[in-house]
Amino acid sequence: MARTLWQTFAATLCLTLTSVSYASANPALTPAKPKPRDIPKTNHLGEELRGLALPAAMALKLANGEVIALFGYIVGKRDGSSNYIYWNKSIGAECRGKTALSDGGYGSGEFFCTRQGRDIMRGPFVVVPQKYRKLKGEVKATFDFAGGSQVQVNLAWRAAGFPKLRDVLEGF
């Protein structure tokens, strides 16, 4: 029996609604967009945080399949160093890091994330010259940690307001 146009539409709508990301289906897990005034005065090393603040969205996919979405800022300085801070206060998650400009135009440093005060991920990372010190971009990376666990990271930033969280989440 042939499907009517209405039956096809209803089936498509049902399929679309079931494929909505977990964060958008559960608004309690969607992070609030921070304001520039939310940027702390110092970084995790106690250094003063000043510079150009670029809005950013980030999603982490943990080894167990859980996805955590965060909003935050990349704070860049003229000397080529950058600080990173992201939050999702509804679940007590925070990520921080710092990179310095290396020979060859790379940004290298350390990045870590915690939830409820416990480490989710921690380790060194490098940003390639094509992405480092740019006003807009995105990065997809996988971090390997001791014990063999992996965390996938999707990050997007831009000078003209926060990137869409949906775009970062759909990157997995």
C-alpha positions as CSV (number, residue, x, y, z in Angstrom):
1,M,0.0,0.0,0.0
2,A,1.4,3.4,-0.9
3,R,2.1,5.9,1.8
4,T,0.3,9.2,1.7
5,L,2.2,12.5,1.9
6,W,1.0,13.0,5.4
7,Q,2.3,9.5,6.6
8,T,5.7,10.3,5.0
9,F,5.8,13.6,6.7
10,A,4.8,12.1,10.1
11,A,7.5,9.4,9.8
12,T,10.2,12.0,8.9
13,L,9.2,14.2,11.8
14,C,9.3,11.3,14.2
15,L,12.8,10.3,13.0
16,T,14.0,13.9,13.2
17,L,12.7,14.3,16.8
18,T,14.4,11.1,17.9
19,S,17.8,12.2,16.5
20,V,17.9,15.4,18.5
21,S,21.2,15.7,20.5
22,Y,21.1,14.7,24.2
23,A,22.1,18.2,25.4
24,S,19.3,19.9,23.4
25,A,16.7,17.3,24.6
26,N,17.7,18.0,28.2
27,P,18.0,21.7,28.7
28,A,19.4,21.3,32.3
29,L,22.6,20.0,30.6
30,T,22.9,22.8,28.1
31,P,25.4,25.3,29.4
32,A,24.6,29.0,29.9
33,K,26.6,31.4,27.8
34,P,29.0,33.2,30.0
35,K,29.6,37.0,29.9
36,P,33.1,38.5,29.6
37,R,32.8,39.6,33.2
38,D,32.6,35.9,34.1
39,I,36.3,35.5,33.0
40,P,38.4,35.1,36.2
41,K,41.0,37.7,37.0
42,T,43.8,35.1,37.0
43,N,44.3,31.7,35.2
44,H,44.9,28.4,36.9
45,L,48.6,29.3,37.4
46,G,47.8,32.6,39.2
47,E,48.8,34.7,36.2
48,E,46.7,37.7,35.3
49,L,44.2,37.1,32.5
50,R,44.0,40.0,30.1
51,G,43.7,40.2,26.3
52,L,41.3,39.6,23.5
53,A,38.5,37.3,24.6
54,L,37.0,35.1,21.8
55,P,33.7,33.3,22.6
56,A,34.0,29.6,22.2
57,A,31.9,26.4,22.3
58,M,33.3,23.0,23.2
59,A,32.1,19.4,23.4
60,L,33.9,16.5,25.0
61,K,33.0,12.9,24.3
62,L,34.3,10.8,27.1
63,A,35.5,7.2,26.8
64,N,32.2,5.9,28.2
65,G,30.3,7.8,25.4
66,E,29.0,10.6,27.6
67,V,29.0,14.0,25.9
68,I,29.6,17.2,27.8
69,A,28.9,20.6,26.3
70,L,30.6,23.8,27.5
71,F,30.8,27.5,26.6
72,G,33.7,29.8,27.4
73,Y,36.5,32.0,26.1
74,I,39.9,31.9,24.6
75,V,41.9,34.9,25.9
76,G,44.8,35.7,23.7
77,K,47.7,38.1,24.3
78,R,50.0,39.9,21.9
79,D,53.0,37.7,22.9
80,G,51.2,34.7,21.4
81,S,50.1,33.1,24.6
82,S,46.5,32.0,25.1
83,N,44.4,31.0,28.1
84,Y,41.3,28.8,27.8
85,I,38.4,28.6,30.1
86,Y,35.0,26.8,29.6
87,W,32.1,26.1,31.8
88,N,28.9,24.1,32.2
89,K,27.8,25.1,35.7
90,S,24.7,23.0,35.5
91,I,26.8,19.8,35.9
92,G,29.8,21.4,37.7
93,A,32.2,21.0,34.7
94,E,35.1,23.4,33.9
95,C,38.0,23.2,31.5
96,R,41.2,25.4,31.6
97,G,44.4,25.6,29.8
98,K,47.3,27.7,28.6
99,T,49.4,27.7,25.5
100,A,52.5,29.6,24.5
101,L,53.7,30.4,21.0
102,S,56.4,28.0,20.0
103,D,58.9,28.0,17.2
104,G,57.2,27.4,13.9
105,G,54.0,29.1,15.0
106,Y,52.6,26.3,17.1
107,G,50.7,26.8,20.3
108,S,51.7,24.3,22.9
109,G,50.7,23.9,26.5
110,E,48.5,22.0,28.9
111,F,44.7,21.5,29.1
112,F,42.6,20.0,31.8
113,C,38.9,19.5,32.6
114,T,37.2,18.7,35.8
115,R,33.6,17.9,36.9
116,Q,32.6,18.2,40.5
117,G,36.3,18.7,41.3
118,R,37.5,15.4,39.7
119,D,39.6,15.2,36.6
120,I,37.9,14.3,33.3
121,M,41.0,14.9,31.3
122,R,44.4,16.4,31.7
123,G,47.5,16.6,29.5
124,P,49.7,18.4,27.0
125,F,48.3,19.6,23.7
126,V,49.5,21.4,20.6
127,V,47.6,23.7,18.2
128,V,48.8,23.7,14.6
129,P,49.9,27.1,13.1
130,Q,47.0,27.1,10.7
131,K,44.6,27.3,13.7
132,Y,46.6,29.2,16.3
133,R,46.1,32.9,16.8
134,K,43.1,33.1,14.4
135,L,39.9,35.0,15.1
136,K,37.7,32.1,13.9
137,G,38.2,28.4,13.7
138,E,37.4,24.9,14.8
139,V,39.5,22.0,16.1
140,K,38.7,18.3,16.4
141,A,41.1,16.2,18.3
142,T,41.4,13.0,20.4
143,F,43.4,13.0,23.6
144,D,45.0,9.7,24.8
145,F,45.4,9.3,28.5
146,A,47.2,6.9,30.8
147,G,45.3,3.7,31.1
148,G,44.3,3.8,27.4
149,S,41.2,6.1,27.8
150,Q,40.4,8.6,25.1
151,V,38.5,11.9,25.1
152,Q,37.3,13.4,21.8
153,V,37.2,17.2,21.7
154,N,35.3,19.4,19.3
155,L,36.0,23.1,19.7
156,A,34.9,26.2,17.8
157,W,35.5,29.9,18.3
158,R,34.8,33.2,16.6
159,A,35.2,36.9,17.4
160,A,31.6,37.6,16.4
161,G,29.7,35.8,19.2
162,F,29.4,32.3,20.4
163,P,29.4,29.5,17.8
164,K,26.3,27.4,17.7
165,L,26.5,24.6,20.3
166,R,24.6,22.3,17.9
167,D,27.4,22.5,15.3
168,V,30.0,21.4,17.9
169,L,27.8,18.6,19.2
170,E,27.1,17.3,15.7
171,G,30.9,16.9,15.1
172,F,30.9,13.5,16.8
